[in-house]
Amino acid sequence: MSYLIEFETKRLRLRQWLPGDREPFAALNADPTVMAFFPCLLDRAASDAMADRCESLIAERGWGFWAVAMKPAGQFIGFVGLHIPAAELPFSPCVEIGWRLACSYWGKGLATEAATETLRIGFKCLNLSEIVSFTAVHNSRSRALMQRIGMHEAPILFDHPAVPVGNPLRQHCLYRLSHEQWHRR
């Protein structure tokens, strides 16, 4: 990748990760409310490793799960972005849109704002043909966000291979948005 994609919305800056993001990211990943639809909380080492992977993939590709900071102060609130899942999923290969914000920033339209602009980057700048998103079937907050940004529920449920057998979060649903559908919005 010859350039690093970073961008702003009305209230947010989506950017490469910084060393100062690690501590608030670890707090977010240790919050049971934020992590309610993930198999486990992340300790500091696992959280730092995830941030390192996000930073590395952005450096490599120019895009990924960007760190999200509030404007103008710049405080880190989580991540939103695009990612190529490592897990072998029934609809692989694909590019997913994903997000994780500290719960004190929920309910303010920030995830919708960042995700909407992320879709624009994916379709206009990266020329992706489709973007998907998936979550545990009971994660109504993420499913509502997927619908708000124009994604369509696909008629597929699948067991996520990274979630242990027997875990109630294993069954996932899939949402999709094609470039053509996005363009017609």
Secondary structure, 3 states (H helix, E strand, C coil): CCCCCCEECCCEEEECCCHHHHHHHHHHHCCCCCCCCCCCCCCHHHHHHHHHHHHHHHHHHCCCEEEEEECCCCCEEEEEEEECCCCCCCCCCCCEEEEEECHHHCCCCHHHHHHHHHHHHHHHHCCCCEEEEEEECCCHHHHHHHHHCCCEEEEEEEECCCCCCCCCCCEEEEEEEEHHHHHHC
